[in-house]
């Protein structure tokens, strides 16, 4: 852990070993689903939500055993980088064709649900063959908008999390574990 941060308020919630093990399980589960679904020559389109999902997504796709292609979308609902607003803004759209493709959306955390709900509506206008959601962490106690998650790394009730792609005002993403910031 980089000690130039004030780490006195961090408490480890999930270790790097726990994360690796869970991501390995998710990769196998997701691959088993798509092995049955993909026709010859098809690839899963894995779309990560920037910035937080890139760490989880890179680990996850290395554990998947089906043909895949990656893309990213950048959305924001955090005006001050710490608390959610009620408005989602698309800062970067995905670049790959979605129509008639099997899409796996990868996100770092599902909390309020606003961003994922917005993205699902946006994706449906593109007519994908299917859409599944994978999140590293589900923080369901904060859910304001119903979102059905297909693959969940870890479920917690509440707490402000950092590390493993999760940030606080754009800091702490590079930590290899997931911590509560208290």
N, C-alpha and C positions, 0 to 999 in steps of 0.2 A: 504494500500500500504506500502511495506517495505521501510522505510526511509533511509536505508543504501546505497541506490542508489541515484545518483544525479537525482532528478525528475524534476528539473527546466525546462528541455527541453521537457517534456512530455505534450501533450494536449489530453484530452480524446476525442475519436472519437465515440466509442460505449460503452455505460454503461453496467454493468452486467445485468441490467434489460432488456435492449434492446436485448442483446445477448440471454438471456434465452427465451424471447418471440419469437425471430426469430428461434432459435433451435427447439422450440416446434412446430412451423409451419412447418419447414423442416421435422421433425420426422413424422408428420401427412401426409405430402405430399409424402414422400418416402414410408411410410407404405401403403398408398392407392395404390401406383403403384405396390408394390410387393404382396399385397393381391390378386390382379388379376392375377399375374404371377406365383406364387408358386404353385406347385402341392402338394398334401398331403405328408407330411413327409419331404419336402424340406426346406432348410434354406438359407437365404441370407448370403453370405460370405462377411463380411465387412473388408476391408483391409486398415489399416491406414498407412500413410507414416510418419515414425519417422524422427525427434523427434517432430516436431511441431504439428502434427495432434492429438496427444494423448488427449489433453484437449477437443478439439471440438468433437472428436470421442466418448469419454466417455459420454459427455452430449447428443450427438445425439442418441447413441444406447439406452440410457435410455428413450428417447422419442419415439422410434420406437415400434410398436406393432405387429411385425411379428417375427417369429422364425429366429434367426440369430446366426452366429458363427463369431468370430473375429480372425484376424491375422494381422501381421505387416510386412512391408518391410522398409528397411532403404536405402535411396538414398542420394547422395550428388552431387550438382553442384556448391557449394559455397566453393571454395578453401580457401579463407581467412575469411570465415564466415560472410562477409558483402556484397560481390559482386559476381554475378554469373559468372561461367566460361562457356565454350561451351561444356564441357564434363560431362556426368553423370556417376557416379560410384555407383554400388550396393554394399553396405556394409553388408546387411542382406537381404536374400530372404524370401518370405513368406513360411510358412511351411505346410499349408493346401492344399489339392487337389483343383485345380481350374477348371479342365476339366468338362464341362457340368454344371457348377454352375453359379448362378446369383451372380455377384460380384458388390459390391458398394465400390469404392475407395474413401477414405476420406483424404483430404489434408487441411492444414491450410490456404494456400494462393496460388492462381494462378497468377503468374506475367509474367515472360518471357515465360513460357509454355514448356520449354525444359524438365524438369523433368517429368511432366505429359505426354507429348508426348512420351518420352522414355518408361515410364511405360505402356502406352496403347499398344505400339508395343510388349513389353515383355509379357504382359498378353495375347495378341492375339495368341502368339505361344503356349499358354497353352490350347487353345480352350474352353474358357468359354461360357456358354449359352448366357450371356449378361454381359455388363459392363456399369455401370453408375458412374459419377463423382460428388462428393459433396465437395464443398470448403467453408470454413468459410468466406473467403474474395476473391473477384475477383478484381485484379488490372490490368485491361485490357490495360491501356495506355502503359504498359511496354511489352506487348505481342509481341514476335518475332516469335513464332511457334504457328500455329493455333491449338487450343484445344477446343472442344465442352464441355461445362460444363452443367450438368443436373440440379444440385441443388446448388444455391449460397446463402450464408447467407447475405452478404453485398457486394455491388459493389462500388468501389471508382475509381477515376481517377489515382491518384498517391500519393506518400508519403511513408516514411519508417515507418512501423508499428511494434509495440511491444505489448506484453500482450496477454493473452488468448492463450498461446502456441507459439505465434510469438516471435522471439528473435532478439537481436542484439548481435552478437558474444557470443551466448549462455547465454545471460542475459535477464531478464524481463519476461520470459515465465510464471511465476507464478502469474502475476498481473491478477485480475479478469475481467478487462475491456480491450478494445483495444485502444491504444494510438498512436498518431503520435509522432515520435522522430525527433525533429528538431533542 
